[in-house]
């Protein structure tokens, strides 16, 4: 939840996070009409990386769902920042939930559920 809270906070108050992301993003992106979303995307990517690192240190493994979520955050976040198009980060939840839905429907079609240890 921490990554999501930081994303919304950075989107609502991008000036709070500007010193942290200024070395990473061009000034025109930070001050443009979508500056909050570009700032929030950068913060989300860093927060997800930190969360994965903490999870790995604490549990000595990376669970499948957070790993899949992180992969999509990094891919869609990078596309958003590189192409300077906010559409990509907005697509991430849809793609993520479609993939999870596909796994559930695939399991139903195969009349079996995924192993429980994949979702811990």
C-alpha positions in Angstrom: 0.0 0.0 0.0 2.9 2.3 0.6 3.8 2.6 -3.1 0.3 3.4 -4.0 0.0 6.0 -1.3 3.2 7.7 -2.4 2.0 7.6 -6.0 -1.2 9.5 -5.1 0.6 11.9 -2.8 3.3 12.7 -5.5 0.5 13.2 -8.0 -1.4 15.6 -5.7 1.7 17.4 -4.4 4.5 17.1 -7.0 6.5 20.0 -5.5 7.2 17.9 -2.4 9.0 15.3 -4.5 10.5 17.6 -7.1 14.0 17.7 -5.4 14.1 13.9 -5.5 13.0 13.5 -9.1 14.6 16.6 -10.6 17.9 14.8 -11.4 16.0 12.2 -13.3 13.4 14.2 -15.3 13.7 17.2 -17.6 12.5 20.4 -15.9 9.8 20.9 -18.6 8.2 17.6 -17.7 8.0 18.5 -14.0 6.5 21.9 -14.7 4.2 20.9 -17.5 0.5 20.1 -17.3 1.2 16.5 -16.5 4.1 17.2 -14.1 2.3 15.6 -11.2 1.8 12.4 -13.1 5.4 12.2 -14.3 6.6 12.9 -10.8 4.2 10.3 -9.4 5.4 7.7 -11.9 9.0 8.2 -10.9 8.1 7.9 -7.3 6.0 4.8 -7.9 8.9 3.1 -9.7 11.3 3.9 -6.9 8.9 2.8 -4.2 8.1 -0.5 -5.9 11.8 -1.2 -6.3 12.3 -0.4 -2.6 9.4 -2.6 -1.6 10.7 -5.5 -3.6 14.1 -5.1 -2.0 12.6 -5.1 1.5 10.5 -8.1 0.7 13.6 -10.0 -0.6 15.6 -9.1 2.5 12.8 -10.1 4.9 11.4 -13.2 3.3 14.4 -14.3 1.1 12.0 -14.7 -1.9 10.0 -12.6 -4.3 6.3 -13.5 -4.4 4.7 -13.9 -7.9 2.0 -11.2 -7.6 4.3 -8.4 -6.4 6.9 -9.4 -8.9 4.4 -9.2 -11.8 3.1 -5.9 -10.5 6.6 -4.5 -10.3 7.4 -5.7 -13.8 4.4 -3.9 -15.2 5.2 -0.8 -13.1 8.7 -0.7 -14.5 7.7 -1.3 -18.2 4.8 1.1 -18.2 6.6 3.6 -16.1 9.6 3.6 -18.3 7.4 4.0 -21.4 5.6 6.9 -19.8 8.8 8.7 -18.9 10.7 7.9 -22.1 7.9 8.7 -24.5 6.6 11.5 -22.3 3.1 10.1 -22.7 0.9 9.6 -19.6 -1.3 7.0 -21.4 1.1 4.2 -20.6 1.0 4.5 -16.8 -2.8 4.8 -17.0 -3.0 1.5 -18.9 -1.0 -0.4 -16.2 -3.9 -1.3 -13.9 -6.0 -2.5 -16.8 -3.2 -4.8 -18.1 -2.4 -6.1 -14.6 -6.0 -7.0 -13.8 -6.6 -8.5 -17.2 -3.6 -10.7 -16.7 -4.7 -11.8 -13.2 -8.2 -12.4 -14.6 -6.7 -14.5 -17.4 -4.9 -16.6 -14.9 -8.2 -17.1 -12.9 -10.2 -17.9 -16.1 -7.4 -20.2 -17.3 -7.5 -22.1 -14.0 -11.3 -22.4 -14.2 -11.1 -23.7 -17.8 -8.4 -26.2 -16.7 -10.5 -27.1 -13.6 -7.6 -26.3 -11.3 -6.4 -23.4 -9.3 -2.9 -22.0 -9.2 -0.7 -23.3 -6.4 -1.3 -21.3 -3.2 2.4 -20.6 -2.7 2.4 -18.4 -5.8 0.1 -15.9 -4.1 1.8 -15.5 -0.7 
